[in-house]
Amino acid sequence: MTTLNIENKADTLLTDEAQELLCFATISESKSLKDILNLYLEIKAKNAPKKVLMLLEDIGQCEYTSMHASMGDGLYFDTSEIIEEGEDEDISYYNTLPFQVKYHIDQLLRSENKVNIRDLHGKFNYSDQDLSVLVKINEQPEKILDEVIQVKLVDSENDHQKFAAQLNGYFSCDLSPFESFSLIQYLDNNFDLEYVGLGASLLFFIKKPSFTLEKLDSLFEELDKIYSYNQEASIRLKQHLSDHNYMILPYVDSLDIFDLDG
């Protein structure tokens, strides 16, 4: 049975907002992504207007590369200007998280950092094996989900801006944080696919109530320009999204890390 556990503060000196960004809750013992997404919608409704961000896959690696990605050009936030000398270093750092997220949102929205979706065309050249794995990930997501899912609450205006609370895209061959944000924003604004969260390699989306199948062909025409789908992958992923309420896309250049046949 899927279990939601609201996290208690590890220290009373942590602000509520810092705790929510560290870890608001965990989800365990889930048997399906469907159950997790149902909980996502419940948590979202109960905690509005804050947005819900989930870490779903290879969370340890996701956090590690996110830390490095957030130190990249245009994203580094100097916490030393906020932390006062003599304060508990860890707690003081965690309490800067809301300031870091706000800074990262501002940076993602700056006109000079904006990435046009056309700039992502031809970004990836996946092998047939990679595309076969991507299809399997979408059809059998339970095989790649962590046993314990992390849930964060983010104070942002919309769901694509919550990406700023867990930036990723560390390696040069992957989508950069600015490129991932462009994709997330584009899918939300044009195809009503809401960003749910991420892992070390993958971005997770859920259909909004306004999602319509009439845009399915144009959606996959755009995705094919980015991911270079072969015919089989395009057909199966399109059919899967038609039949289900979620879609999973990679932001890394290879999916060979996933062994779904074992």
Secondary structure, DSSP 4 states (H G I P E B T S, - for coil): --EEEEPPPSSTTS-HHHHHHHHSEEEES---HHHHHHHHHHHHHHHTTSEEEEEEESHHHHHHHHHHHTTSTTT---GGGTSPTTS-HHHHHHTTHHHHHHHHHHHHH-GGG---GGGGTT-----HHHHHHHHHHHH-GGGTS-SEEEEEEE--SSTTGGGGGG----STTS--HHHHHHHHHHHHHHH-EEEEEEESSEEEEEE-TT--GGGHHHHHHHHHHHH---HHHHHHHHHHHHHSSEEEEE-SS--TT-----
